[in-house]
Amino acid sequence: MTDDTRSGRAPTAEDVARLAGVHRSAVSRTFTPGASVAPQTREKVLEAAAALGYRVNFLARSLSRQRSNLVGLVVSDIDNPFRAQLLAELGTSLVASGYRPLLLPTERGGKVARHIDMMLHYNVAGAIVTDDASPAEIARQCADHGVPLVLINKRPVADTVLNVSMDTETAGKLAARALFDAGCRRVALASQRRSSHSIGLRRSAFWRACERLNVEIAGEYFGELPNYEGGRAAADAFLADAIDVDGVYCANDYLALGFIDAIRHLSALSIPGDLKLVACDDIPEAGWLAYDLTTVRQDPVRTADAAVNGLLARITEPETPVHPIIVDVHLVERSSTAVMPAPQI
């Protein structure tokens, strides 16, 4: 026994976890009907509970599990204008539905365990994930504690987790067709090194569409991240390679802004005179006169509404099967793919 239990204090789940050598959540799962826990872990927990005389206070548990009206929003890369727009729309939609957003920003490459613990501590009614953290880890923890979960533009992880995604297949096709219609027959790709489920899908769709249109992809150029600095780095690599292409597809608008500025400041190439350029997302800056970027629009309002409505349905009827929601996209044509008039002779 611990010193506290010898002194007459009732043993707690933390005491059991310490004696069994497991995490506190393993104790909770052991005493939660239907929760997933390894047989060896369950046995260790039960032995420790018996040794300490631990009993679950089901009344306290029922009170502690009353859900709040908070919804956890796990986000990252808020400097990305699309992510910022999406976050604002999610918050607006949640408040209009009688819920309150609990913002949980994550760092690149950071662990999500602390954010999961915080959500569970506040007894959130549900959670929405938009960042690149491990959705599988979040899904497992949320499932263990009965927290409905929605993923936006993420890899599917379980049939109990709702996925809301842009139509990446159409996005890639539209980008390829826009360059083809602008007269491009030899193009380049600009993207980021960091793995991204959504961007990877739209890149693959673009590649397949180019093959069908007999458009050659002559090279791929990368920045570290899908942001302005990543676009500048991709443009540096593109210019250093000095390949002859007539079009470029950028993985997203934020990266495209950096790519365009670097091309203009570091070379004599003009857009759209020498290079046609297409990107994806349709952030507000894409429509600025300095860029006037042709792009595939991913609507943050429709995406947020689909995610929030889907989450509310999961909260109300948690046993109802879920089906992925695909949000339509469309091309917004601007001057970065304009066909220049033939020179006068």
GUPALO-282775 format. One line per field, with one value per residue (C-alpha): residue in one letter; z, y, x. Coordinates in pm, 1 decimal. Each point is the difference from the previous one (the first is absolute). Example, Ala and Ser with C-alpha at 12.3 -4.5 7.8 and 13.67 -1.06 7.14 Angstrom:
<rs>
r c(A	S)
zz c(780.0	-66.0)
yy c(-450.0	344.0)
xx c(1230.0	137.0)
</rs>
This chain:
<rs>
r c(M	T	D	D	T	R	S	G	R	A	P	T	A	E	D	V	A	R	L	A	G	V	H	R	S	A	V	S	R	T	F	T	P	G	A	S	V	A	P	Q	T	R	E	K	V	L	E	A	A	A	A	L	G	Y	R	V	N	F	L	A	R	S	L	S	R	Q	R	S	N	L	V	G	L	V	V	S	D	I	D	N	P	F	R	A	Q	L	L	A	E	L	G	T	S	L	V	A	S	G	Y	R	P	L	L	L	P	T	E	R	G	G	K	V	A	R	H	I	D	M	M	L	H	Y	N	V	A	G	A	I	V	T	D	D	A	S	P	A	E	I	A	R	Q	C	A	D	H	G	V	P	L	V	L	I	N	K	R	P	V	A	D	T	V	L	N	V	S	M	D	T	E	T	A	G	K	L	A	A	R	A	L	F	D	A	G	C	R	R	V	A	L	A	S	Q	R	R	S	S	H	S	I	G	L	R	R	S	A	F	W	R	A	C	E	R	L	N	V	E	I	A	G	E	Y	F	G	E	L	P	N	Y	E	G	G	R	A	A	A	D	A	F	L	A	D	A	I	D	V	D	G	V	Y	C	A	N	D	Y	L	A	L	G	F	I	D	A	I	R	H	L	S	A	L	S	I	P	G	D	L	K	L	V	A	C	D	D	I	P	E	A	G	W	L	A	Y	D	L	T	T	V	R	Q	D	P	V	R	T	A	D	A	A	V	N	G	L	L	A	R	I	T	E	P	E	T	P	V	H	P	I	I	V	D	V	H	L	V	E	R	S	S	T	A	V	M	P	A	P	Q	I)
zz c(0.0	-44.8	297.2	-88.4	1.7	332.9	148.9	-84.5	-324.5	-254.6	-283.7	-330.6	-363.1	10.5	283.3	-203.2	-308.0	202.6	157.5	-329.3	-191.7	-260.7	-118.3	181.9	-316.9	8.6	340.1	-136.2	-301.9	219.6	196.5	-300.8	-161.0	-364.9	10.9	-173.3	228.5	-43.6	205.7	179.0	89.7	124.7	220.8	151.9	70.2	161.8	217.6	113.2	65.8	210.0	197.2	79.3	54.6	-279.4	-101.5	-282.7	119.9	-272.1	133.2	-17.9	-341.0	-134.2	126.6	-136.0	-339.9	-51.1	-319.7	-15.7	-297.2	-96.1	-328.7	-31.8	-314.3	-57.4	-248.4	-129.8	-263.9	82.3	-196.3	-311.1	-116.1	-92.1	341.9	164.5	-206.6	77.4	372.4	1.7	-180.9	233.3	301.0	-149.3	-88.5	344.8	183.1	-220.7	97.9	373.1	51.0	96.6	-176.4	211.1	-207.1	27.1	-225.4	-63.6	-98.6	-307.0	96.5	353.5	197.0	32.6	332.7	198.7	-220.1	31.6	378.9	2.0	-211.2	227.8	310.3	-121.4	-97.9	-352.2	-187.7	-309.0	-191.0	-347.7	-131.0	-281.5	68.3	-107.7	337.6	17.4	-59.0	96.0	349.8	51.5	-134.5	234.2	307.5	-97.5	-66.3	337.6	172.5	-219.2	-157.7	-355.4	-246.3	-343.0	-219.1	-273.5	-302.4	184.3	-62.3	107.2	324.1	116.8	-105.6	308.8	-93.7	-251.0	-279.3	-176.2	-300.8	-305.2	-334.9	-58.3	-317.3	-167.5	134.3	-175.6	-322.4	-3.7	54.0	-284.0	-233.8	77.3	-100.9	-307.2	-113.1	46.9	-253.0	240.3	-111.6	226.0	363.9	345.0	347.9	309.0	337.1	350.6	145.9	307.3	-47.5	-46.4	-71.4	-184.2	-202.5	-89.2	-142.8	-207.7	-127.8	-110.2	-168.4	-183.5	-118.9	-134.6	-174.3	-167.3	-131.3	-152.9	-161.2	-127.1	212.8	110.3	361.9	-38.6	367.2	361.7	234.7	374.8	295.6	353.1	86.3	-198.2	76.1	-148.6	86.1	-141.2	-326.7	-18.6	61.8	-269.1	-244.1	84.1	-84.8	-315.4	-124.6	84.3	-213.3	-294.2	-167.0	-292.7	102.4	-79.1	313.7	372.9	243.5	363.2	271.6	173.8	-30.0	299.9	-155.1	-339.5	137.8	96.9	-328.9	-203.5	196.5	-32.2	-375.8	-45.4	214.2	-99.2	-371.3	-318.2	-34.3	-3.2	111.9	-211.4	-294.9	48.7	263.3	65.1	363.8	180.6	371.1	243.7	287.9	-115.9	306.5	1.4	-104.7	-321.2	-123.1	81.6	-305.9	80.1	-59.1	-179.8	28.0	-182.4	264.0	98.2	267.8	322.4	175.7	375.0	80.3	-154.1	152.2	348.1	-21.4	-113.9	286.2	269.8	-123.2	-22.9	352.3	141.4	-163.5	164.0	338.4	-33.4	-148.6	73.3	-121.4	-349.3	-270.9	-150.0	-366.2	-137.2	-110.6	-317.2	-52.1	-362.6	-151.3	-305.4	-205.4	46.2	-310.4	33.3	-196.4	102.2	-278.8	-245.1	-362.8	-113.8	-335.0	-285.3	-53.1	-275.0	-302.8)
yy c(0.0	361.5	234.7	172.6	-321.8	-104.8	330.2	-83.3	192.2	-191.7	-129.6	183.0	-97.2	174.3	-231.3	-301.3	123.5	60.0	-346.3	-173.0	199.9	122.0	330.6	146.4	-42.7	-378.7	-14.6	194.0	-231.3	-310.6	106.6	135.1	-260.9	-56.4	206.1	-136.8	-116.4	-269.4	-319.9	24.4	362.7	-81.0	-277.8	227.8	270.4	-240.9	-149.9	345.1	106.2	-310.0	53.5	359.8	-63.2	240.0	29.2	211.9	279.1	-30.3	293.7	231.3	-138.1	66.5	358.1	61.5	-131.2	245.8	173.3	370.5	215.8	27.7	-137.0	-49.2	147.3	-156.1	228.0	92.9	230.7	279.6	234.1	-172.8	225.6	-296.5	-161.0	335.2	38.6	-355.9	47.9	319.9	-173.8	-300.5	229.9	197.4	-313.8	-154.0	313.3	23.9	-360.7	68.0	-134.8	168.9	-65.2	-103.5	90.2	-246.1	117.2	-254.7	48.3	-160.6	-344.7	40.4	-274.6	17.9	-184.2	324.8	132.2	-322.4	10.9	360.0	-82.3	-288.8	210.5	249.5	-277.6	132.3	-92.4	-79.2	86.5	119.8	-50.0	213.7	-30.9	-258.3	-171.3	-374.1	-44.8	-367.4	83.5	261.9	-234.5	-280.6	221.4	163.4	-340.0	-130.5	291.0	22.7	334.7	47.1	101.9	164.3	19.8	263.4	-86.8	-285.7	-367.0	-221.7	-183.3	-176.2	-60.5	189.9	319.8	240.0	124.3	328.2	53.1	215.4	-174.0	-49.2	-204.2	279.2	259.9	-168.0	-40.4	364.8	123.5	-215.1	102.8	369.4	-22.6	-206.6	248.3	280.6	-173.7	-171.3	-329.7	-25.6	92.2	-18.6	-72.0	209.7	-153.9	-66.6	-277.3	-48.4	-280.0	113.4	-235.3	253.7	161.2	-342.0	-99.6	315.0	-35.9	-360.1	103.7	280.6	-243.5	-245.9	275.8	129.2	-348.0	-21.1	342.5	-83.5	278.8	-79.5	60.9	97.4	37.0	40.1	264.3	19.1	233.3	-134.0	105.9	93.4	370.4	320.1	-88.8	-348.1	158.0	217.0	-304.1	-198.7	289.0	16.5	-367.8	44.3	289.7	-181.6	-294.2	233.8	-239.2	107.1	-13.3	211.2	-62.0	-72.5	-158.1	106.7	-229.6	284.6	374.8	92.1	-172.2	152.6	354.6	-60.4	-175.6	293.2	262.3	-193.2	-45.9	371.6	113.9	-257.3	-47.9	167.5	-243.0	148.0	-143.7	-70.4	100.4	-267.8	-218.0	-76.0	-79.4	-183.7	-76.2	-123.9	138.4	350.7	189.2	374.8	92.1	-202.0	271.2	288.4	195.3	-82.1	-370.5	-38.8	-375.0	-264.7	-258.5	-282.8	126.0	-196.5	168.8	45.9	80.8	-319.7	-204.3	139.8	-45.1	-360.6	-72.3	163.2	-147.9	-340.7	32.3	104.6	-305.4	-221.3	162.1	-54.5	-351.0	-147.3	-348.9	112.0	-115.9	278.2	61.6	229.3	345.3	133.5	375.9	116.3	224.3	224.6	194.8	375.3	140.1	307.5	156.9	-244.8	-231.9	269.8	-63.1	287.1	167.1	-78.1	271.6	246.2	-25.2)
xx c(0.0	102.4	48.2	-328.0	-201.1	155.1	-115.3	-359.4	-41.1	-206.1	220.8	-33.3	41.8	338.8	105.8	-106.6	185.0	317.1	-6.8	-83.4	261.1	-247.9	-143.3	-302.6	-210.1	61.7	-170.3	-295.0	-30.8	22.3	-306.1	-192.8	-227.4	89.2	320.7	309.9	281.4	265.4	-64.1	336.6	-65.4	-349.2	137.5	265.5	-258.1	-245.6	273.2	112.3	-359.8	-61.1	321.1	-94.1	-369.0	-87.7	-365.3	-139.0	-228.1	-260.2	-201.3	299.9	85.9	-348.0	14.1	349.6	-101.3	-278.9	94.8	66.9	-95.6	366.6	134.3	374.8	157.9	343.1	175.5	343.4	151.7	-242.8	227.8	-137.1	-286.4	-220.2	48.5	-78.0	-318.1	-107.8	61.6	-208.1	-286.3	13.2	-20.8	-288.1	-194.6	53.4	-112.9	-310.1	-80.1	27.9	352.7	325.5	332.0	298.3	307.1	290.1	285.6	274.4	361.1	151.9	119.3	-136.2	-171.4	-376.5	-31.6	-15.8	-279.0	-197.8	35.4	-121.1	-305.5	-91.0	61.5	-258.7	-245.6	-33.5	-313.5	205.6	315.0	97.3	354.3	140.8	372.0	257.9	27.9	-53.5	-374.4	25.7	125.8	-270.3	-268.7	102.5	-7.6	-329.3	-158.2	117.4	-171.3	-309.2	89.8	-138.2	271.6	12.1	310.9	36.1	215.4	168.7	64.9	-295.7	72.5	-319.0	-358.1	-119.3	186.5	-153.1	227.0	-74.9	225.5	29.1	-41.5	372.7	-50.8	-195.3	243.0	291.9	-197.2	-108.8	354.5	135.4	-281.7	52.5	367.0	-85.1	-266.2	253.0	226.2	241.1	149.0	308.4	-46.1	156.8	-136.2	79.1	-80.0	135.9	212.7	-217.0	-249.2	-360.0	-288.1	-215.1	277.0	135.9	-337.8	-43.2	358.8	-67.9	-325.2	181.5	266.9	-258.1	-194.0	317.7	73.4	-347.2	43.9	351.6	145.4	355.5	98.9	364.8	91.4	-110.6	137.1	-42.7	6.0	10.1	-356.3	-313.5	31.7	143.8	360.6	-54.8	-112.5	309.6	222.4	-181.6	46.7	372.2	36.3	-208.0	214.5	324.0	-113.9	-68.7	-242.5	-213.5	-368.2	-302.7	-207.8	21.6	-246.3	48.9	-136.1	-183.7	-49.9	213.9	299.9	-87.1	31.3	361.7	68.3	-134.5	193.8	325.8	-47.3	-63.0	292.0	261.0	-60.1	-113.0	-291.9	-347.2	-333.0	-201.1	221.1	266.2	-165.4	-364.9	-68.8	-282.1	-39.5	-266.1	-214.6	-104.3	120.9	-82.8	353.8	-41.3	-236.7	233.1	113.2	363.7	-71.8	-336.2	46.0	-200.2	-87.4	-230.9	-237.7	-39.7	-291.8	72.2	-364.2	-137.1	282.0	-59.4	-377.6	39.6	241.0	-212.6	-329.1	163.6	138.3	-337.3	-157.5	263.6	-66.4	-375.2	13.3	345.3	-92.7	-103.8	247.5	209.9	73.1	273.7	-108.6	164.2	-19.8	-18.1	268.2	4.8	251.2	40.3	167.9	218.2	283.4	276.6	-123.2	-101.7	89.6	215.3	-77.9	236.3	264.0	-74.0	230.4)
</rs>
